[in-house]
Amino acid sequence: MTILRGPRVTLRPWCAQDLDAFAALNADPQVMAFLTKALTRDETAAMMDRMQARLLAQGWGHWALEVDGRCVGFIGLSEPGFEAAFTPCVEVGWRLAAGAWGHGYAAEGARLALAHGFGPVGLQEIVSFTTAGNLRSRRVMERLGMTRDPADDFDHPRLLDHPLRPHVLYRLRREAFDATA
């Protein structure tokens, strides 16, 4: 199974020992502020199982993010399960425990995932999106060299009548990533 290593972070398969830390961050209102709801321990366990199954089936997906020997979230690639003007596509995304914010781990891990997506997976473009007010994630997208065209912004089709519905879309082409590598 694919493991991606950077200077400070490792993207690796999920293991049972990750559940406590991952459940804690999925229950943290600060971490989940730009998502629709906090997750229970059972919902987190089911999410881990789905992410691990995807990694096993295709060799890429959402990996556990390990820093200093402990799981502090996830980073990876996924295919959005909804229709929009920019789908089908592959998205790079992340979710980190609040204590891991501000250290550059999201950008470092996302660069590993992008390199894997543009390299072995053979993608030509990878997108990322978030609710318009999630400035932390938007800054990570910009640090990665992703660009936004306001004409691509969209209302998330699964968030009807929800305050988080307005989303921004960022894109990165393989050529642009290769130029920064």
N, C-alpha and C positions, 0 to 999 in steps of 0.2 A: 504494500500500500504506500502511496505517495506521502512523503514527509518533506516539508520545505523548511529550510533553516536559514535564518538571518543572523546578524551579529548578536542580537539580543532576544529575538523571538523565534519560536518554532511553531509551525502549523503542522498538526499531527492528527491522527485518528482519535476518536473519542474513546474514553475508557470509563468504567464504572466509578472510579475515584473522582471523576470530574463533576458528578451530579451535585454534590453539596454546594460547591462554588458556583456552578452554573445556575442552580435553582436560586441561590441567594441574589445573584445579579438580576435574574429575570423577575424577582419579586421586589426589587429596589425601585421605588417610585421615581427617583432621580434618573436612573438608567432608562426606565421605560416611559419617560415623559413624552417622547415623540413617537410612541407606539400606542396601539389602541388600548392595551390593558396589560397589567402585570400578569405573570404566569404562575400557576401553582407548581408544586414539585412534580406532580403527575404529568402536567402539561409539558414541563421542562424535560422530564424523562422521555416522553413520547417524541419531543422535538429532537433530542439527542439521538434516539433510535432512527428517526427519519434521516438525519444528517449523516449518520454513520452508514446507513444502507446506501445512500447516494454515493458516498465516497467509495464503498466497496463495488458498486455497480458500474461506475463510470471513471473512477480514478481521480475525480475532482468534485468539489462541492464546498460545504462549510466545514473547515477544519477547526479543531479545538486550538485556541491560541494559548501557548504556554510561555510564561515568562518566569525565570528563576525557579523552574521546576514545578510551577503551579498553573492551573487553568485560570485565565482571567477573562475568558470570553470566546468569541469565534470570529474568524475572518475567512472569507472565501468567495466562491463563484456559484451563481445559481441562475436558473432560467425562470423568470417571473411567470407565475401561474395565472395571469390575467391578460386580457387583450387591451392594447393601446396602440397608438400610431407608431411607436418605436419597437413593438414586439413582432415576431420573436427576437430575442436577444439574450445575452448573458450579462448579468449584473455582478459587480464586485460589491460586497457589503461586509459589515462588521457590527459587533456589539461587544463592548468591553465593560468590565466592572468600573465603577466610578473611581476607585483607587488607582486604576491603570490609566486614567485620562491624563493628558498633558505631558506624556513622556515620549510621544512619537511612535508608540507601539502600533497604533492603527495604520499609520502610513507605512511603516516598515513591513508589517505583515501584508498589507494590501499590495505593496510592490512585489512581494513574493508571489502572491496569488495572480497578479497581472502578468508577471513573467511566465508563470506556468500556463496561463490562458493563452497568451500570445505565442508561447513556445510550443511545448508538447501538444497542447489541445488544438492549436492552429487557428485561433480566432483572429479576425481582422479588426473587430471593434468590441469594446467592453463598455457598458454604461454603469452609472450609479445614480440612484435617486433617493430623495428623502423629502419629508414634509418641508415646506418653505421656511419655517422658523427654526429648523435644526442647524444652527450656524456652526456648531462644532463639526458635524459630519461634512458640511459644505466646505469648510476650511481644509479638511483632509482631502476631499476630492480635488480641490484646487492645488494642494501640495503635490498631488500625484500627477499633475499636468492635465487633468481632465478639464474640459471646457463646457460652458453652458451657453446655449442660445435660448433666450426667453421664449422664443416661438415654440420650443420643444416642451415647455412646462405643461403640466397636465393635472387634471383632477383624478385622483386615484379612484378607479372604478369600484373598488371594494369598500370605499369609505363614504358612501352616500350620506348626505346630511351630517357629516362629521367635521369638527373644526380642523382636523389634520388632513382633510382631503386635498387642498392645494399642494402639489408636489413640484419640485424642480428636477430637471434631468441634466446630468453631465455625461459627456462622451469622451472616449479616448480611442484613437485609432492606433493600430499596431505601429505604423510608421512614426507617429509622434512619440510613442513609448520607446521605440528602438533608438530614437534620436537622443533621448535623455539617459539611456542606460550606459 
